[in-house]
Amino acid sequence: MSNLALLGGSKAVTLDQGDIFNWPIVNKAMEDGTLKVLREGNMSGTDITKKFEQAYADWNGLKYGLAHSSGTAALQCAMYGVGLGVGDELICPSTTYWASCTQALTLGASVVFADIDPVTLCVDPDDIERCITTRTKAIMVVHYLSYPADMDRIMKVAKKHKIKVIEDVSHAHGALYKGKMVGTFGDVAGYSVMSGKSFAIGEGGMLTTNSREILERAIIFGHYERHVELTDEKLKAGSCVPWGGYKYRMHQLSSVVGLEQVKKYPAEMAEIDKAMNHFWDLLEGVPGLDAHRPSKKSGSTKGGWYAAHGIYRSKDLGGLSLGRFCEAVQAEGVSMCIAGCNAALHTHPLFSSIDIYGSGSPTNRAPLRHLPVTDGIQTKVFNIPWFKHYRPEIIAQYAMAYRKAAENYRDLLPDDVQPDDLKGKWALTSRKI
Ligand SMILES: *Cc1c(COP(=O)(O)O)cnc(C)c1O
């Protein structure tokens, strides 16, 4: 008889998980702060938001922060900030959440999808180069599943072709690329800070930049109440009404939480990093499974390890399907072991055939490209648990669940009749399609 729980054995995970997965961690200062904002009726003010913006920018070592109502809004303002407009092209990896690029269509620009690197799962710098045309205005770099993208090579390509770089840091707040914080390499960065992310303060987004010009373009586009801060004469001449027709300010229940979260996030991140690295250290050498993390000597880190995944090598497990492997791990007591990641955006009709604004032709005008790594990725990645605390006994049980399934793969082969037909999810938090 097999000792796999799926086949009648006992489960690997037996300990009470306690608060190891609870997120965000809410302290007294956050509770008192939100109550004060509520009681004072100060939700729509900007006094606390401005303090949060400065604290967030300082933490990143950048000059400016501009808080938004969502990460989607922050990234749209970042796109407008670098001058993305009618007829331009934005290069973006296809494997990401839709809010990395869909806003480009609202600016009259098109999205050109690039392939990803099979190790980092971030945009492949060589493929960026193949996407460049005379219309390319900017690259959207996503530090995907908290893995820092290869910024050295990306910045080289961007400089060579004189294109702007926007970083989508929604998965990687506080992560380091070769010792330097992600979000500080490009012209501007956008971050989601909604409740599911590693920097979680409620619905909200942040834009950071060292460029006064980008900051002011973001302000004119979606922050009418901040138009008094403008110094650019051309922008000032058209101020008081937001050029985008959007109102994007952050409500202060989020910013008051954010002001506190900036202070405690580095310590929380350090504990998450220790716990998650411990999980992967325990799985070192297990056949078929690779950690999705930068090497220790690279000086790169995964920050708060948002949506951490592992890489699956089916051929080292006798061709066992990823679906069957995940089923076995789930049976060990790990409900979060789900196959796949974000569905490839280039396969969605919004980017090939849909006419959003009634112009009579598809809104996205860029031709679709063949993306071989993206097309195969759904059968090569799986979720791992997101530990918020270093509790070695509990972590060891979760690691054992993955180890058991991999080491006993032969027991799983006989009933592995379903070939993998996984397409991924349009959002990591929603159900499979
Ligand atoms: C969550 C997310 C966003 C958008 O953020 P919201 O705050 O949900 O609007 C953008 N990009 C990526 C990669 C995300 O995961």
The ligand as an SDF file (V2000), in Angstrom:
LIG
                    3D

 15 15  0  0  0  0  0  0  0  0999 V2000
   -3.1780   43.2000   -8.2100 C   0  0  0  0  0  0  0  0  0  0  0  0
   -2.3860   43.5810   -9.3990 C   0  0  0  0  0  0  0  0  0  0  0  0
   -2.5700   44.8080  -10.0790 C   0  0  0  0  0  0  0  0  0  0  0  0
   -3.7270   45.7370   -9.8400 C   0  0  0  0  0  0  0  0  0  0  0  0
   -3.9480   46.1560   -8.6180 O   0  0  0  0  0  0  0  0  0  0  0  0
   -5.3990   46.5300   -8.0130 P   0  0  0  0  0  0  0  0  0  0  0  0
   -5.0280   47.1980   -6.7470 O   0  0  0  0  0  0  0  0  0  0  0  0
   -6.1310   45.2440   -7.8260 O   0  0  0  0  0  0  0  0  0  0  0  0
   -6.0690   47.4320   -8.9670 O   0  0  0  0  0  0  0  0  0  0  0  0
   -1.7000   45.1290  -11.1050 C   0  0  0  0  0  0  0  0  0  0  0  0
   -0.7290   44.2910  -11.4830 N   0  0  0  0  0  0  0  0  0  0  0  0
   -0.5370   43.0950  -10.8920 C   0  0  0  0  0  0  0  0  0  0  0  0
    0.5750   42.2240  -11.3700 C   0  0  0  0  0  0  0  0  0  0  0  0
   -1.3780   42.6920   -9.8540 C   0  0  0  0  0  0  0  0  0  0  0  0
   -1.2140   41.4910   -9.3020 O   0  0  0  0  0  0  0  0  0  0  0  0
  1  2  1  0
  2  3  1  0
  2 14  2  0
  3  4  1  0
  3 10  2  0
  4  5  1  0
  5  6  1  0
  6  7  2  0
  6  8  1  0
  6  9  1  0
 10 11  1  0
 11 12  2  0
 12 13  1  0
 12 14  1  0
 14 15  1  0
M  END
$$$$
